[in-house]
């Protein structure tokens, strides 16, 4: 979708927003899949309520993009514009055991920066691609930890109230790959409270997680991480593997040979192909195990 209304084009610079024309979402997502649309890059949080009022009152549909690492975007010209926060300088400010982090900050860099300052707890998240905002919204976790455990405050644009608010950690529920934020809420910043640990000890934890990930996940390939959630008490990767589906493909969309719950873009996969592969695997697992798999990856299909 193109922003054509001269009123909007004239107003956005004052809101700290930059318009980029005809951006390919394939280039902004780790799966490397997705059509084109206009991108609105937000340089200051304070401009967001005004920007959303402007878009909504002029009937311009929009979506918020984080790091694009857990996202499958539809093909072709997309029927909405995309908003994305620009990373500020600095991305992380430390105050004792608290880390104040901008939602646009890179998750891996944040974990490393905290570690270098003797703040641990997030070792399991090393190697999880994406932004801190995306990790927060999905309650990203790995190797027995989840980011929600460390959240003390979240600054967000709350769609229901149309304004920027700050929530305390205990006002938010963090469950397995799920949070109580509304779909249209936009994460802006988070305050984490992290346990003190010597850097050397954190580094050891980071190395172990990195090694486990390297040996079990297709890290060098284009993917969105795990496609499906694990059903309670079961492993989706193991179920798909047991059905012999590693390598199954629809065009260039392929079940990874390394981890069966990772579907990779082995070349020029389209969203249509990836969605067909997802539907096929979901069907086969339902027939064989009587389990309906729930998507873990977020799908933006027109
Ligand atoms: N397994 C297989 N074949 C496979 C993949 C896995 O038999 O192809 C078996 C493994 O041998 C293991 C079990 O299934 O016994 C579980 O596998 P793994 O340890 O890889 O963990 P997972 O449950 O598949 C979860 C998260 C990952 C996270 C890892 C490590 C979900 C959906 N996935 O995977 O998160 O990195 O644990 O903690 O919760 C993601 O969120 O995108 C993601 C990749």
Boltz pocket constraint, residues with backbone or C-beta under 6 A from the ligand:
constraints:
  - pocket:
      binder: B
      contacts: [[A, 141], [A, 142], [A, 143], [A, 144], [A, 216], [A, 224], [A, 225], [A, 226], [A, 227], [A, 228], [A, 229], [A, 230], [A, 234], [A, 235], [A, 236], [A, 237], [A, 238], [A, 241], [A, 257], [A, 258], [A, 259], [A, 260], [A, 261], [A, 296]]
      max_distance: 6.0
